[in-house]
Amino acid sequence: MNNQSVLVELVGVSRHYADGDVLALDQVDLSIGRGEFIAIVGPSGCGKSTLLNMIGALDRPTSGTVRFDGQIVDAAMNLDALRSKQIGFVFQSFYLLPNLTAEENVQLPMFGDGRHVSEHRQAANTLLDSVGLSDRTKHFSWQLSNGQRQRVAIARALANSPSLVLADEPTGALDSESGDTVMQMLDQFCRGSDRTLVVVTHDISIAERADRIVQLHDGKIVSD
């Protein structure tokens, strides 16, 4: 992988949590290329979610360096802008606001981008149509199945056309059929636009879809 193709790079990254005296990551080196689909696997408590948080600039290392598109991710960088413009997040628990419709949930990341609200609405509806929910745009999250909620979450993650999509156990709350549909969508959307996709999963069938499988154990990468 040449330097120009690297989107995210971690060099010697460790994360120590004083509360509980936990070393969640231990001297991790990892390069993630543009357009790659990477699966992060390993037993519970091995540091998978912590690693995803580092990649997504949701947390900062105790030591080591994280770079996004060649820039060091630190307090000097506008992390809110980085996350809102460049990174889309999909979580196991969906995190949809129950008092908003599917259309309104998808619009949330768009506010502040300079576009008119009508453009936000049109973009949200286009995204919901792309995940097969054109007939659910005015439904609240509590009126949707878990699979439909996760598809809304995918649409929301893609709202600002991010270069990186991070998914933490995106099928964990879904049945096998819904989970397969969700992963097909994520894979299709990312490969079709050269987005980078990083998925944390316990499911080997999901991991096997990826270009690379990164295995963690006790905060260390043991295979890549």
Buried (B, 14 or more C-beta within 10 A) or exposed (E): EEEEEBBBBBBEBBBBEEEEEBBBBBBBEBBBBBBBBBBBBBEEEBBBBBBBBBBBBBBBBBEBEBBBBEEEBEEEEEBEEBBBBBBBBBBBEBEBEEEBBBBBBBBBBBEEEEEEEEEBBEBBBEBBEBBEBEEBBEBBBEEBEBBBBBBBBBBBBBBBEBBBBBBBBBBBBBEEEBBBBBBEBBBEBBBEEEBBBBBBBBBEEBBEBBEBBBBBEBBBBEEE
